[in-house]
Amino acid sequence: MSGCCDSDCGLQPVQQRQRTTLRAVLAINAVMFVVIVIGALYARSSALLADSLDNFGDALTYALSLYAVSRGATVKAKVALFKGVLILLAACAVAGQIIYRLSVPSVPVFELMGLFSVLALLANSLCLYLLWRHRHEDVNMSSVWECSRNDIAANISVFLAAGGVWLTGSGWPDIVVALALVLLLLRSAWRVISSAWRELQQAGTG
């Protein structure tokens, strides 16, 4: 006789695939956080710093998602809610950095911005590819997919900001892109938090 019921046996392969994918993207984002934050500090770029904080938030997100893989719907929804709060905090951190750059103006090093944004784009494209098949499996993996998709938009934006700094010789393109990333993070936080909240309400009334 089987040691698990049919539904559990059906879920186990899916959960194992989710764990494998989450471990891979967690490692990628942890490494990229260190690499990009060093690049951001040397380049004096708010947009690149926003990108590095996004990688740090993603690493925490993937770690939490890994924990939630085999848990119930309520736990997954709570983890997704916490991830939404992390995205919101990242938006606030970038907004604070923008205020600092406005009070202490500087021109970022566009060569470093471009180089590190391309490195981040390659790494996050790999993450997006790995997460693609999991994007509709549950609220946990859906929120992970949301984070990864944001990363691609952020990387492209930073690369464009580097071009803008090169063309204008000023730090304004960096500031403008950083502001756009704040709005992107706020939108993502709203979507993840509202989705998780709906899941919690359904679990409470189910």
C-alpha angles and dihedrals in degrees: 000000000000118000093223137040120258095258093050092048090050092051098047097073090047092050091048091052089049091051092050092050094045093051090053096048091043091057092046094051095044090055093043092051090060093044097046097043089055089049092048093053093049093044094045088224124155091192092053090046089053087053092052093049088050089056090050091050090048092052089054090044093053092047090053091045090052089054092049098048097096096030128100128270093266094054091046091051092049091050090049089050090053090049089053090054090050090054089050091051090050089055090052092049092052091047089054091051090051091053089051092050091050091053093043105034120203138159113243122229099256095195091060092043091054095044097049094041090056091049090050092047091054092048094046093045087058090050091049090051092051093048097044097094093048098051096102100033099096143327090273095057093036091060090048090052089050091056093048093049090052089054093061092051090047094051093050090047092053091050090052090047089055089055090049092052089050093050098044102031089223138102095238097097088055091052094046093051091046089054090050089052090052089055090047091051092048091051091048092048090053093050095047095044094046092047092049091047091054090050091051091050092050091048090051094051097037 
